[in-house]
Amino acid sequence: VCFTSKRDIEGYGVAEFVRKCKQRVLEYSAIQTEQSIRLGMWNDWNDPDELRKLEKALESPMDETTYVGTHGPVTGSAEALVGKLGSREMGGSYFTFSDENNYMIWAILKSLHERGWIYKGFDSMPWCPRCSTGISQHEIVTEGYKELTHPSVYVRFLLREREGSLLIWTTTPWTLTSNVAVAVHPELEYVKVEHEGGMYYLSKGTLGSVFPNGGYKVLEELLGAQMEGWSYDGPYDELELPKGLGAPEAHRVIFWSEVGEAEGTGLVHIAPGAGKEDFELGTEHGLPVVAPLDEYGVFIAGLGWLSGTHVYDSSETIFDDLREKKLLFRTQSYTHRYPVCWRCGSELVFRHVDEWFINMGEKLDKPLEEVSEEEKLRSLRYQIMDSASEAQWIPEFGLARELDWLRNMDDWMISKKRYSGLALPIWVCSDCGWFDVVGSKEELKDRAIEGWEVFEGHSPHKPYIDAVKIRCGKCGGDASRIPDVGNPWLDAGIVAYATLDYRTDKDYWRKWFPAEFITECYIGQFRNWFYSMLAMSTILERTTPFKVCLGHGTVLAEDGREMHKSWGNAIWFDDAAEKMSADTMRWIFCSQKPESDLLFGYAKAEDVKRFFFMPLLNVYNFFAIYANLDNWTPDQSTGQPSELDRWILSKLNSLVERVTKLLDAFDVYNPTRDIEHFVDILSKWYVRRSRRRFWKSEADEDKRAAYSTLYTCLKTLNLLMAPLLPFFTETVYQRLVRKVEPDAPESVHFNSWPEVNRDLIDEELMDRMDLAIRVSSLGRAARNKSGIRLRQPLQEVVVAIDGGDNSRLEGLQDLVQEELNVKSVRYTENPQELKRYRIKPVRSILGRKHGRNLPKVLEAIASLEESSVSKLVNDESIEVLVDGSPVEVLPSDIEAELVPLDGYSLAEEPGLLVGVSTVITEDLKNEGLARDIVRRIQALRKEAGFEIDDEIETYYTGDAVLEKVFSQEKDYIAAETLSKSVMKGNPPAGANVECEGPGRG
């Protein structure tokens, strides 16, 4: 396929391209493993035009029509068509509005009701005025907070039986209409102060923040315990609603252990109708509940001038009223994390509403291991914790997070005040309050006493389901379905059952249950999808619905913030795919630790291209150029592999073994690290050290072995990367493999997974070669220190290996010599032959230890013998004599600097020291000049447009130095530059010429 842009795909045909992609992935999966079920991956009804055609063909959603699908005509209602149409090979679809999904949830809720775990409760719930629905604890604790700035207010509550006011502070002025009490901490210290003619009670620890400019006088100090029962006048006692509910009579000071002094005044205004904690505290103290808002966030009747005002528009109006009543002390802006709707982003309020809950059971103050089976039988909470513990969690902390959520979560709110969604199968008698849960369509039909004919033939949704009434099991009256719909996480949690025919074909369900693997962003899903699936499965089968759960972090901008268009840091998918390619994005994602947030951006994409794709493509291009020149094909004799070949094939098979093992364990991050490392050593070591084998003209066994080895590496590596880089590897496969193996599978994705050949894994050889690479790396570092470029030959490299096991480099010296451009490799068992250390006392440390004796200690350290210095460098303590007494010197008392002996430059790492000779003789200098000449001739070849295998004639003129270099190195220059001849004199007209330096050309 090899498309390079969206324009190419559009020209080919988007629909056909998508179909081919789907087919290819599923065919690949069928080849690799037993075909599996994939839920919700593709939906043939994502084309709006097709849905519009269906809409026009039907007057009513329940009308039946015939539609020609990929496997022939299908007849049914719109819902049935959407569920039935589509290619079978494209995987299953998951529709939450299907009958099976809804009735499956009915069955679960029936089961819970039979255990006594469904109940109707009243609470102050987070509420979205725009969506007109409550927000569950699951939703608000995950994606439900933003940093917002609100007007806050300090308000005076006038005391009834004593002089002064309670000074309270709130960031939600609209809740003042619902105030029924003020809470204090019994153990906090409070004060009565005079300020600008007013007297106020507040906690002592908040004086500085309330009166930042001072100007107050403390008149009295007391504990919160002394304030219990004080009564006061509320700011809105005159309004009809709070007056009718008994708020004025309730106004008193109560205790609450959660009151603190971090902000506010140490006195908390309590409004049970407008806050969750307030409601719980109010319930404990028997306080009335004043609920001021309707479902749209508008103040209801009975609140005078506020009635009809939207809560978002109420602050300034309330401030004006408080100011007029002389109850306003001060307003100020306050920035804080505030709950917002996870769907629409609107600021939430708290409303006192009736909702339906699943009872999670008592929270026990002991670890899961100590919870008895009898206690678990009474608690859904601990049963779900058992189920969660059966699964493998990636990363491992996922289980701890899930268990922590389950251990502390409140009862699960399962109802929503909305029209569309799962119709909760709860029927309530309006006469006596009795309720029951219906578990199936068949049960509803048997119990229906009215409205079945209206509902029959429809899906279990509003409005048709609401026509059905059943007989009250208590008083014999009519029971109607509640108007609420279900929490959407009920739909999400039932996937492992509703999609696998659990109710109708248990054998089929058992074949596929539990799911092998699920994944989602773990932020929030411990409380939402992961939780809801575990809960549903525990209720039905008391087991986990998945074997492995991988939770990953979120994608952020490169600056570490969320992506927002207004901030200028947002990257749209189409833009990223166009500019960096889809596979570059895939590699960025795959090479990120899943538990960490990804800082995504173009700079990271450039790094991936520069340090991974470009080196890999350079290796491929190198191979392709020379294989084409030599007409090499894989069916030729493989030749006799060299030690370098055997090493890279050993590394390759080790890579296959490790990557396979890691991917089988759902680890993608570490395979990318391993593949990147392999590409690095393939490029920087194997190809660099094998180049002359490809360059030479004779097609001997050594050259054929090099071709065969590099081809095997590239082909196998391409197969390993195929699931991670589908487009890139397809392009390489078509050019690398299909071009020379016409009978190979049509696509890289139709190949079997590479199999490890353990006979080719040579641990001893890999250890030796790794040592050679380390020696070469340190040798290059030593050359860099000395400022001697790599093209300049040097006399020797000296190697000191801990333990003196020089045999490990036996047979690999030539590779080290070539890499470091030295004449010889020499070993030494005495590192001191090459180095010494210059130590510098750390005066700040020694001064604190020895005080006035410091000069004498410094003198003793300065006269240390080399053996003592060596001990300090190797983290051993020593003793020195100061005035005849031993003084301990620690390694941390000195700083050490490696000083090479004259004529060498050194680099070292634990257990290995490498030194390169820095003395450049005249012959070595001339060799270096010859290499410079070769580089310049190669540049001229490229400028002239010569092909790699074109032969040339080289002419030179210059001074005595240049002539000597050409005379000594003529054969080398000719071989490296493919020069038929190297002649002194001026070149013929039209030749490419380079002149540099006096007398040289």
N, C-alpha and C positions, 0 to 999 in steps of 0.2 A: 504494500500500500504506500508507505513512505511519503505521506503528506507532510508538507513543511509549514502550512499555514491554514488558517480558517478558510481563506479564499479557495484553496485547493479542495478542501472538503465540500464547500458549497458547490463548486463546479462538478464534483463527483456525484453529489446528491446527499443531503444530510440524512434523509430517512434511510437510504440504502447503507450509508456509512454506519449509522447507529445499529442497524440490523446486523451488519457484518461483525461489528465489534461484539455485540451480544453473543452472536453465534460462535465467534472465535473463542471467547472466554469460556463459554459453557462446554464447547467441544474439548478445549484444553483440559478443563476440569474433569470431564468424563474420561480422558486418557490417563490423567495422573492418578485419580482416586475414584472410588465408588461415587457415582453421581449423587449429589446431595440436594436437599430442598433449600431454595433461597427465597426468603420471604420479603416481599416489598421492594425488591431491587429494581424491577422495571414494571411500569404500568403503561399498557398500550393506550390508555386514555389520557395521555398528557398533551394531546393535540387539541387545542381549543376549537378548531374547525370541526373536528369529529364530534365533539360534545354538542356544538351548535346544531349540527345536522340531526343528532339524536333528539335534541330539544324541539326542533321544528317538526319532527316526525310524530311527536306525541303531544296530545292535548293535555294529558295528565301524567304525572310521573308513574302512575300505576298502570297506565295503558300498556298493552303488549304490542310489540312490533317484531319484525324479523330483520336481522342485520347480518350481512355477509362478513364473516371473519376469516382469519387465516386458515381455518380448518373447516370452512363451509358455513352455511347459515345457522344462526342461533336465534331462537325466539324467546321472548320474555319481557319483563318490565325493565325500566331503565337500570334499576339496581342489579337485576339479574344479568343484563347484558354486560354491564361494566365488569361484573365479577367473572363472567364466563368467557368473554371474548379474549383473544390474545393467543400468542404462540405458546404451545405447551413447552417447547424447549427454552422458552425465555424465562422460566422460573415462575413461582407462584406469586399471587398478589394478596395483599392483606388490607381488607376494607373494614374499618371500625363500624360502619353503618350496616353491615350485613346482618341478616337475621341470626346466623350462627354465632356471631360475636356477641350480639345483644343477649340472646337466650343463654349463652354460656355464663355471662356475668349474672344473669338472673339466678342461675343454679347456684353460683357461689354465694350470693347474698342470701339465698334461701338457707343454705347450709349454715351460714353465720348466724342467721336469726334463730335457727333451731338450737344453737348453742347459747343463745341469749346475748350475742355480741353486737347486735344492731340496736341503736337507740337514737331518740331524738333529743337533742340538747340545745340549750340556750347559751349564747356566749357573745362576747364582743369580739367580732372577727375583723381581720383586715378586709377592706372592701374597696373595689374599684368603681367610682361613680360613673366613669365612662362606659365600662362593660356591664355595669349593674349586677355585679356578682361578687361573692366572697372569694378570697384568695386563701388557699390552705397553707398550713405551716410548711408543707413540702415546697410550695412554690415561692413563698416569701423568703425563706432562708437560703435560697440558691441564687436566683438571678434577680432578687427583688430589692436591691438597695442602690441608691445613687447619692452622690454628695451634692446636697442642695443647700441653699441659703433661704431661711425663713425669718420673718419678723417675730421675735420673742417679746414677752411682756412680763413685767413685775407688777403684781396687783395686790392691793390692800383688802384683806377680809376683816371687817370691823368686829372686834370681840364684843360679846353681849354683856358680860358680867364683870368686865375689868377694862381698865384704860388701855388703849392702843389697838394695834392691828396685827394680824398674822400676815407676814409678807411672803407671798408665793410667787413662783416663776413658772412659766409654761411656754413651750415652743408651738403649741397648738391652741391659739386663742379661742377657736370655735368650740372647744370642749368646756369652756367656762359655764356655758348654759346648763351643763350636765353635772356640775359640781355638787357633791353631797357630803364630802368630808375632807379633812386635811390630815395627812399622816406625818408623824415624827418618829425618830429612832429613840427608844427609851434611854439609851446609854450615851447619846450625843449631848454635848454641852450647848445650851442655847442662851441667848442674851436678849434683854430688852434694851433698846437703844433709842436715844432721842436724836433726830436728824431734821434740821430745818423746820422745827415746830411740830413734827409728827413723831409718834412713838410706835416702834415696830419690834416684833419678835422674829428672830431668825437664828440660825445656828452660828456659833462662835467662829467656826472654821470658814465661813463664807463672807465674813465682814469685809475682807480685802477686795473680793470680786464685786460685791454689791455696792460698796462705797470706795471705789478706787481712789478718790480724791480726799478721803477722810471726811472730816466735818461731822462726826457722830460722837455721842457720849454714851458710854455703857452705864445703864441705870441699875441693871439686875442681871445676875447669872443664875441659871437653873438647869437641871437635867430634863431631857425629854420626858422622862417618867413622871415628872411633876405636872405635865401639861395635859395628861389624859382627861378627856371629857370636857375640855373647854368648848364652849359653844360660840358660834359666830354667825354673822349675817352674810349670806352669799350675795354675789353681785347681781343675780337675776331671780331673786326670790319672788319678785312681783309678777313674773310671767306665769301664765295660766298652766302650762305644762309642768314645770317643776313644782309649782304650788300644789297642783292636783295630785302629784305622785308623792307628796310628803317630803320633798327635799329640804324646805326650811326647817322642819322639825328634826331632820337628821343631822344637820350641820354640827359636827363636833370633831375634836381632835382624837385620832386613833393611833395605835402603834403599828409600825411596819419595819421589819428588820432590813428591808432593802433600801431604806432611805440613807443617802450618803451626802458628802460635802464636795464632791468633785466638781459639781456645777449647781447652779440654782441657789436656794436659800436654806436648804436643810428641812424645808417644809414642802410637802408634795400635795398638790391638789388632786383629789380623787374623784374620777368621773366614771363609774362602772358602765355607763352606756356608751362610752367612747374610748375604751382602752382595755386590752386583755388582762393585764396585771391588775388594773383597777377593778375589773369585774370579779376576778378571783378574790381580791381583798374584800370587795363589797359583799360577796356571797358569804365570806367568813364572818363578817360583822353584821349581816342582815340589813344592808343598806338598800334604799330604793334605787331603781335604775331609770335614769332619764335618757332616752334615746332620741336625739334631736333631728336626725337626718333620714330622708327617704332613700330609696334605692338609687336615685340619681345624684345624691349628695346635696340635696336641697333641704333647707330647714323646714320642718313640718309645721302644721297649724298648732297654735298654742304658745308660740314663741314671739308673739307681738310683732314688732318692727323687723325682726329677723326672718319671720316666716316668708318663704318664697325666695330667699337669698341663697345663692349657691355657696357652698362651703369655701370654694376657692376665692370667692369675692368678699369674704366676710371680715377679714382681719381689720382693715382700716375702719370699717363701720363699728366694729366692737371697740376699737381703741377710742373712737370719738365718744361712744356712749360711756365708757369707763372714765374718760377725761371729764365729761359733763357731771358724772356722779362723784368726782373727786376721789376715785378709787385707783386711778392710773398712777403708778409710781415712776416707771420708766419703760421705754421700748428700746430694743436694740436688735440688730441683725445677728443671726446665729447660723453658722454653717455646720452641718452634721450629715451623717449617713441616714437617709430617710427611705422608707419602703415605697416602692413603685410597682405598678402592675407589670408582670413579666410578659404580658401580651402586648399592651398598648403603650406602656411607659408612663401612664398617668399616676399622679401622686395618690397614695392610698389614704383612706380614713378608716376609722373603726366604727362599726355599727353593731348594735345589739340585735342579733337575728337568731332565728331557729334554724338549725342545720341537722343533718343526719350523720351519724358517726359509726365507725367500727371501733368497738372497745378493744384496745390493745392489751389490756391487762395491767396488773399492778407492777410498779417499778420496784424491784427488790434491790436492797443494798448489799449485793454480794455478786461475785463473779459468776459467769455462765456455768462454769464447771460445778459450782456448788448448788445450782438450782435443781431441785428434785424433779423427777418425772411427774409427780402429782402436781407440783407447782406449774410445770410446763403445760399440763393438760388444761389448767385454768387460765392460761395466758398465751394469746397469739404471739405476743412480743417475743417470748423465749423460744417458741416453736420456730419462728422465722429465723432467729439467730442460729439455731441448729442447722436449718437448711442452708443458710449463708456459709456456714463453716464447712459444708460438704464440697463447695466449689473451689477451684484454683483462681486466685485473684492476682492480676498483673496490673501494677506493681503490688507487692505483697501487702503494703500498708492499706490496700483497698479493703481487705477484710476488717481490719481494725476500725476503719472509718464507718463501714456499714454497721458493724456491731455497736459502735458508739452512738450512731443515729438511732438504731433500734432500742438501745438501752434508755435513751433519754426522750424519745419522741412522745408527743401527746397522742390522744386518740385520733384516728384518721378520719378527717372530714370528707365524706364521699358525695355530698350534694352540692349543686350549683343552682343559683337563681337565674337560669337562662331558659331559652325556648328550645334551642337546637341541641341535640346530644342524646346520650343514653337515657331512656325513660326509666327512672328508678322504679322497680316493681314493688313499691310499697303502697298498700291500700290502707286508708285511715278512715275510721268512723267519726263523723263530725258530731255525733250525739254523745258518745261515751269516751272517745279518745283511743279506743282499741285499734291496733294496727297489726297487719300481717304482711309477709313477703311472699310473693308468688314466684315459683321457681322455674316455670316453663310455659310455653304456649298452650300445651295440652291441659295443664292444671288450670290456667286462666279460663279456658273454654268450659271445663267442667264446673267451675265455681261462678261463672258469669251469671248474673241475674238480670242484666240490662246492658245493651249497647254492643253485644257481640256482633250483630249483623252490620254495625257501622265499622267495626274494626276488621272483620274478616277480609282476607285478601290483601291486607296492608302490612307493612313492616311495623315493628313495635316502637313507633315514634308518635310524637304529637302530630296532629290533633286526634288521630283516630283511636289511639290507645286510651285516651282520657274519657272516651265514651263508655268504656266498660266499667261496670260496678259489680262488686261482690257482696255477699251477705256478711254482716258483722258477726264475729264469733262470740261476742259477749252479749250485746243487747238485741241482736237480730235486725238492726237497721241496715241502711245502705252504706257501704264503704267505698270511697272514691280514691283514685290514684292521686298521690301528692303531685303538685305542679313542678317539683324540682327535677332537674336532670342530673346525671352522674358526673362526678369528677372525671376529667379525661384520662387520668392515670389509671382508672379502672380499665379503660379500653386498651391502653398501652400494656398493662400487666397481664392481659389474658392471652397474648399472642401465642404462647407455647401450647395452648389448649384449643382455642377457637379455630386455629388454622390447621389443626391436625385431626379433626373429626373425633375429638375426645368423647363427645356424648354419644356418637353413633357407631364408631368403629375403633374400639380400644386396641385391637391388635395392630391396626395401622398406626395409631398414636404411639404405642410402645416401640414400634420399629424406629421411630425418629426422635423420641424423647429420651433424655433431655437434649437441648441444643449443644453442639460441640463447642460453640464459641459465640460470644456477643461482644460488642465494643461500642463505646460511646465516650464522649467527653465526661470525665469523672466529676467535673464541677457541677454539683447539683444532682447528678444521676444516682448517687448513693441514696438520696432521699426521694427520688422520683422513679425513673424507669427500673433501675436495678431493684429498688425496694418493692415496687408494685409487682414486678414479676415474681420475686421471692414470696411476697405475701400471697398472691393468687395460688401459686404452686403449693405452698405450705397448707393453705386451706383445703385444697383438693386432694393432694397426695402426700403432704408433709415431707417434701423433698425439694431439692434445688431444681429449677427449670433449665439450668445451663451448667456445663462442666467448667468452662473457662470464661472469665470476665476480664477484659482488658479495658482499663480506664485511662484516658489520655488527657493531657493538659489542653490549654486553649491557644489559639493563634493570636498573637499581639503584633503591633507594629514594631519596627526596628528600634524605636525609641522607648519600648517597654510599655507603652500605653495601649489601650484599646484602639482599634481603628475607627476613626470617625471622619466623614467627609469634611465636616466643618473644621477639623483640626489639620486637615491637609495630609494626613498620614494613612488614608485608606487606599488599599490596592484592590481593584476589582479583578475577579477571576479572569475575565476575557483579556484584560490588559496584561496580566501576569503571564497567561498562557501564550500570548502573542510575543511578548518581549523576552521571556526567559525560557519558554517551552514547558509543556505539561510535565515532561519527564524530569526536568530540573526541579520543578516543584515537588514531584514525587520523591526525589532523592533528598530534598531538604526535609520533608516530613519523615521519611524513613530513617534518616540519620540523626533524628532528634530523640532523646530519651523520652519515652511516652509520658512519663509522670511530670515532665517539665514543660512549662509554657514555651511556645516557639516564637521567637522574635523574627518575624517574616519580612523580607524586603529584597530589593534588587541587589544590595551589597552582598547579602548572603548568597544570592544566586550567582553573582560574579565569582565569589570564592569557590563555589561548587564547580563552576565551569573551568576555572583556572587550575584548581588543584586536583580535580577528579576527571572531568570529561576530556579536557585538552590532553593530559598525559596519556589517557587511554586511546584517544583518537590518534595521537602521534604514534603510538605503538602499532595501531592498526594500519595507518598510512605507511609507516616504515615497512611493515610486512607486505602490504599490497604492492608497493612500488617494486620491490625486489623480486617478489614471487611472480609478478607479471613479466618483469625483464627476463627471468629465467624460465618462464612457462612452467612453473612448478605446480603440480596438482597432488592431492592427498594420496592418490593411488600409486605414487612413485615409492621406491624403496625408502624406508625410514632412516637408513644409515645407522651408524654406531653412536649412540648418545654419549656426549661428554659428561664429565662430572657436573658441569654447569647445567646441562640439560636434565640430568637425573635429579639435581637439587630443585629446579623450578617445577618439575613434574611431581616431586615429593610435596613441595609447598602447595601445588595445585590440588592434589588429592587430599591433603590435610584440610585445605579450604573447603572442598566439597563436603568432607565429613563434618566439619564444624558448622558450616552454614546450614546443612541439612538438619543437624541436631537442633540448632537454635531456632530455625523456622518451625520445626515440629513442635517446639516449645513456645510458639507464638512470640518469639523475640525477633524483631526486625532491626532494631537499633544496632546490636552487636554484629550481625552479618554485614551491615554497611561499613562498619569500622574495619572488619576483616577484609572485605573486598577492596576498600580503599588502600589498605596496607599492601595487599597483593599487587594491585596496579602499580603502586609505588616501587616495590622491589622488582616487578617485571620491567618497568620502564627504566629505573635508575640503576639497576644492577644487571639483570639478565640481558636486556637489549644492549645496554652500553658496553657490556663485556663480550657481547657476541657480534658486534657490528662487523668486524673484519671477516667473520665467517660468511656473512651475507654478501659482503663487498667483493670477495675474491672471485676471480673469473672461472676457476675450475669447479665443476659440479661434483665434488667428491663426496664421500660418505659423511664427512663432518658437516658440510654445507646442507646436505639433505636432512641430516639429523636436526640441524638448527631450524630449518623450515618446518619439519614435522612437529618439533617441540613447540614452537611459537604458535603454529596453527592450532594445535591441541589446546594450548592455554587460552587463546582468544575464543575458540569455539566453545569450550567448556565454561569459561567465564561468562560468555554471552548467555548461555543457558541458565546459569545461576542467577544472573541479573534479570532475566526475562519477566518474572512476576513483579519486580520492582520498577523496571524501566521498559514497559511494553513496546513503546514506539521506537525508542533508541535501539533496543536490541533487535527489533524487527528489521530496521534499516541495515544494521551491521550484518545480520543473518543473511539477508538477501544478497548482499555484496560479497560477503566473506565465504559463506557456505554454499548457497544455492548456485552460485556462479561456477563452482568447481565440483559440486556434488548434485547433479541434476535430479537424482533419485531421492534426495533428502526430502523430509516432510515439507509441505508447502509453506508453513509458517514456523517461526521459532517456537510458537506456543503450541504446536502440535507434536513437539518432541517430548520424549520421556525425560524425566528428571535425571541429571547426571548421577552415575553410580561411582562410589569411591572404589579405587583399586588399591587395597592396602599393601599389595606387593610392591607398589611404587613408593610407599612412604618409608623414608630412610631417616630416622630420628638422628642418628649419629652424623650423617652428612649435613642435615639441616643445622645442627648445632655448630659444626665446623664452619659452614658457610656464613652463618649468622655472626660468628666471630670474625671472619674475614671482612664482612660488611662493617662491623663495629670498628675494626682496625682502620679500615679505609675512611670511615666517617671521622674518626679522631685524627687521622693523617691529614685530611682536607682541612680540618679545623686548625691544625698546627701550621699548615701552609698559609692559611688566611691570617693567622696571628703575625706571621713573619712578613706578610705582604707580597709573597712570591706567587705569581699566577700559576695556574695548573699547567699551562702549555710549556713552562720552563722545566726541563728535566732536572732532577736532583740525584745525588749519588746514592743515598740509601734512606730507608726507613728502619728505625730500631723499635722493636716491640718487646715489652716486658709484661708477661702474663703472670698473675698470681698463681703460685704453685709450680710455675715453670713448665707447664705442659705445652711445649711448643709443637708437639706432634699434631695437635688439633688443626694447625694450618698447613700440614703437609699436603702437597699437591695443589694448594691454592695460592702459593706465593706469586705465581705469574699473574693471577687476577688482581692481587693487591698492587703488584708492581705497575701494571697497566693503568689501574685506576688512579694511583698516586703519581704516575709518571716518574718513577725512580728506577735506578739501575739494579738495586738489590734489596732484599729483606733480611735484616739481621735480628737475631734474638738475644736477649740478655736476661739473666736471672737476677741481676743486681740493678734495680731501678736507680740507685744512687749514682750509677755511672752517668746518668743523664740529667739528674736534677738535684736541686737542694731547695730548701724552703727558707725564706726570709720572714722572720716573725716580728710582729709589732705588738708590744704590750698595750692592753686596753687600760689606759690610765684611770678612767672613771670607775672601773670595777676595782682595780688594785688599790686605788686611793682610799676607797671606803673600807677595804679590808685591813690595810696596813698603816694608814695615817702617816705619822712622821717617819716611819721606816720605808716609805715608798721609794725614795732614791736608791737605797741599798738593794731593795728587791729588784728594781729596774736594772741595776748594775749586774746583779746575779743572772738575770734573764739574758742580758746582752752577751754574757760570756758562756752561754750554754754550748755544749758540744752537739755535734750533728745527731748523735743517737738520742739525746734528750729532746731535741727539736722534733725528731721523727715521732717520738712517743706522743708529744702534744698534738701533732698533726693527725695522728691516728687515734685521737680521743682517749689518750691515757694521761693520767695525772703524773706529775713528777715532784721531787723535792729539791729545793735549793737551800744553801746555807747562808744565813744572814746573822752576822755576829756569833757564829758558831752554833746557832740553833736552826733546826730544819723548818722550812716554810713550804707549804704545799702550793703548787701552781697548777691550776685547772686548765683544761683545753679552752674553756670560755674566757680565760684571762688574757688570751692572746688572739691576734689575727694573723693568719698565715698566707703568704703569697708564694706561688710556685715560681722558682727562678731556674730556667734551663741553663745548662752549661754552654759555654761559648761554642757557636757553630751548630746549634740545634734549636729547634722550636718544638714545644711540647703541648700535648693535650692529653687529658686523662679522664677516666671514670672509674667507679669502684672496681678494683681487680684488674685494671688494664691501663697501661701507660704507653703512649706512642710518641716517638720523636722523629722529626725529619731533619736531615742534614741541610743546612742553609748555605753551605760553602759552594759557590758556583765557579767551576773552573772554566777556562776558555773553551774547551771542547763542549762542555755542558751549555755554555752560553750560545755557541754556534748551533747546537741542536735546537735550542729554544728559538733562535732566529729562523731556523728552517721550518719550524712549526708555524711561526708567524707568516712566513712566505706561503706555505700551503694554504693557510686560512685566507690570505688575500687572493691567491689564484682561484680558490673555490668561489670567492665572492665575484670575481671577474667572470667565471664560467656562468654563474647564475644571471649576472647582468646581461651577458651575451645571449642568453636563452638556450644554452646547451642542455641536452638531456643528460640524465645521470650516466648513461653508458657511452656518451660521445667521447671520442678521443680528440686531443688537442695538441698543438705545438706551443712550447713555452720558450720565450726569449727573455734575456735579462742583460742589463748593463748596470755597472755600479763600481764602487770603490773596492779596495783590496779586501776589506772585511766581507763584503757581499760575495765577491768572487770566491773567497775561501769557503764560505758557507755552501755555495752552489757546488763547488768542487767536491767537498766532503759528503754532502747530503744529496747529491744528484739523483741517485737511485730512489731514495726515500721520497723526494719531491715528485719524481715522475710517477711512482706507483700510487701515491696518494691523490694525484690530480689527473690521472689517466692521460699523462703527456707522452706522446709517441717519442718526442725528443725534447731535450732541455738544452738550449743553445745560447751561447753568449753572442750578443749583438742586437741591433735594432730589429724590431718585428716588421713584416711587410705592411704596406698601407692598408688601413681598414681594421687593423687588429685592436682589440681592447687593451688599453694601456693604463697602468697605474704608476704614478711617481710619488715617492715619499722620501723626504730627507735629502741632504746634500750628497750627490754622487750615487744615489741608489734609485733603481727603477725596475 
